[in-house]
Amino acid sequence: MIRVNLLGLPKPKKRAPVVVMDGARSAILLAVILVIVAAVQFVRYNRLQAETTRLEKLVQDERAEKARLEVIRAEYDRFAAQKELLLKRINIIEGLKAKQAGPSRLLATIASTVSNTDTVWLTNFEQAGQKITIEGAAFSPKAVADFLTQLKDSKAFSDVDLKETYQDSAVKELQKFLFTVNGELVEPAPPQAGTQTPAPAAAKS
């Protein structure tokens, strides 16, 4: 079939449909994107906060453990120093007994006095005739005074004098007092009058 255009006008061409997105749909899409981004950032922020809290708690726990170990170490060092001093005290007492530099009664008296006085040990003992010099250490001035009282009560000395006592600054873990005691032994009792050694019997002829 043949069609004839009697009007003489050109036939309009068909155009491809154009899709135009209106403002409302654009705003909704933008809002959805912003919500998603905000949700992701919120989740990430919460995770970072939880990790920060965990790390802070871990640091606090480590600091507490460090403080506890420092206390234990200080106690160990103090007991170790005290043990060493007590061992020195025992060694000095045993040394006095072993050397037997003076009368056994005097050494036994001094050793007994040291044993009966808490936290006292001797570091040196010298005797020149009836005069003696005792050097030692103690954990407190009271222990030094108790040691001096024990020496006086032993009746082995006619005179006992505390020459000096001072705190040893070289020991930091605990208090340590050094002291020097001068004393004079009681004079030995003279032989009783009238006591004579019997003369040997004359030989019979």
C-alpha positions in Angstrom: 0.0 0.0 0.0 1.4 3.4 -1.0 0.9 6.4 1.3 1.1 9.9 -0.1 1.8 12.9 2.1 -0.7 15.5 0.7 0.2 18.2 3.3 3.8 18.4 2.2 5.1 18.5 5.8 8.0 16.3 6.9 7.2 13.3 8.9 8.4 13.8 12.6 11.2 11.4 13.7 10.7 9.2 16.8 13.0 10.1 19.7 14.4 7.8 22.3 12.8 8.2 25.7 14.8 10.2 28.2 14.7 9.2 31.9 14.9 12.2 34.2 15.4 11.5 37.9 13.5 14.0 39.9 14.8 15.7 43.1 13.0 13.5 45.6 14.6 10.3 44.4 18.0 11.9 44.4 17.5 13.1 48.0 16.4 9.6 49.1 19.4 8.0 47.5 21.8 10.5 49.1 20.2 9.9 52.5 20.5 6.1 52.1 24.2 6.5 51.3 24.8 8.8 54.2 23.0 6.4 56.6 25.2 3.5 55.4 28.4 5.6 55.8 27.3 6.7 59.3 26.4 3.1 60.3 29.8 1.9 59.2 31.6 4.7 61.0 29.6 4.1 64.1 30.4 0.4 64.2 34.1 1.2 63.6 34.1 3.8 66.3 32.5 1.3 68.8 35.2 -1.3 67.9 37.9 1.3 68.5 36.4 2.3 71.8 36.2 -1.3 72.9 39.8 -1.9 71.9 40.9 1.3 73.7 39.1 0.2 76.8 40.7 -3.3 76.6 44.2 -1.9 76.2 43.7 0.6 79.1 42.6 -2.2 81.4 45.5 -4.3 80.2 47.9 -1.5 81.1 46.3 -1.1 84.5 46.6 -4.8 85.2 50.2 -4.8 84.2 50.9 -1.8 86.4 49.2 -3.5 89.3 51.2 -6.7 88.7 54.4 -4.7 88.6 53.6 -2.9 91.9 52.8 -6.3 93.5 56.0 -7.8 92.3 58.0 -4.8 93.5 56.5 -5.3 97.0 57.4 -9.0 96.9 60.9 -8.2 95.7 61.4 -5.6 98.5 60.3 -8.1 101.1 62.6 -10.7 99.6 65.6 -8.3 99.6 64.8 -7.3 103.2 64.6 -10.9 104.4 67.7 -11.9 102.5 69.6 -9.1 104.1 68.3 -10.0 107.5 69.2 -13.7 106.9 72.7 -12.7 105.9 73.2 -10.6 109.0 71.9 -13.4 111.3 74.3 -15.8 109.6 77.2 -13.5 110.3 76.0 -13.3 113.9 76.0 -17.1 114.2 79.4 -17.3 112.5 80.9 -14.8 114.9 79.6 -16.7 117.9 80.9 -20.0 116.6 84.2 -18.3 115.8 84.5 -17.1 119.4 83.9 -20.6 120.6 86.4 -22.1 118.2 89.3 -19.7 118.7 89.4 -19.9 122.5 91.4 -16.8 122.6 90.6 -16.1 126.2 89.3 -18.0 129.2 86.5 -20.4 128.2 84.3 -19.0 130.9 84.6 -15.5 129.4 83.8 -16.7 125.9 80.9 -18.8 127.1 79.6 -15.7 128.9 79.8 -13.5 125.9 78.3 -16.1 123.6 75.5 -16.7 126.0 74.9 -12.9 126.2 74.7 -12.5 122.5 72.4 -15.5 122.1 70.0 -14.1 124.8 69.9 -10.6 123.1 67.7 -10.3 120.1 69.1 -9.0 116.8 72.7 -8.6 118.1 75.8 -10.1 116.6 79.6 -9.4 117.2 82.1 -8.4 114.6 85.3 -8.2 116.6 86.6 -9.1 120.1 90.0 -8.1 121.5 91.5 -8.7 124.9 94.6 -7.1 126.4 95.1 -8.4 129.9 91.9 -7.6 131.9 90.6 -5.1 129.4 88.4 -6.1 126.5 86.9 -4.4 123.5 83.8 -5.7 121.8 82.5 -4.5 118.5 79.2 -5.5 117.0 76.0 -4.6 115.3 72.3 -4.6 116.1 68.9 -3.9 114.5 68.0 -1.3 117.1 69.5 0.9 119.9 67.4 -1.1 122.4 69.1 -4.3 121.4 72.5 -2.6 122.1 71.2 -1.5 125.6 69.9 -5.0 126.3 73.3 -6.5 125.4 75.1 -4.0 127.7 72.7 -4.9 130.5 73.4 -8.6 129.9 77.1 -8.1 130.1 76.8 -6.2 133.4 74.5 -8.9 134.9 77.0 -11.6 134.0 79.3 -10.6 136.9 82.3 -11.3 134.7 83.1 -7.6 134.3 84.0 -5.1 137.0 83.3 -2.3 134.5 81.4 -2.1 131.2 81.1 1.0 129.1 79.4 1.8 125.8 82.1 3.7 123.9 80.0 4.6 120.8 77.0 3.5 118.7 75.7 4.9 115.4 73.5 3.9 112.5 75.2 2.3 109.5 74.2 4.2 106.5 75.6 1.6 104.1 72.6 -0.7 104.7 69.5 0.6 103.0 67.1 -2.3 103.4 66.9 -2.1 107.2 68.2 -0.3 110.2 71.6 -1.4 111.4 73.5 0.1 114.4 77.2 -0.4 115.0 78.5 -0.2 118.5 81.8 -0.6 120.5 81.9 -1.7 124.2 84.9 -1.4 126.5 85.0 -3.5 129.6 87.3 -4.7 132.3 87.2 -8.3 133.6 86.8 -9.1 137.3 90.2 -9.8 138.9 90.7 -13.5 139.6 90.2 -14.4 143.2 93.5 -14.8 145.1 94.4 -18.1 146.6 92.9 -18.7 150.0 95.3 -17.9 152.9 96.7 -20.9 154.8 96.4 -23.2 151.9 99.7 -24.8 151.4 100.9 -27.6 149.2 101.8 -30.5 151.4 105.5 -31.3 151.5 106.5 -34.7 150.1 107.1 -37.4 152.7 110.7 -38.1 153.7 112.2 -41.2 152.3 112.5 -44.0 154.8 116.0 -45.4 155.3 
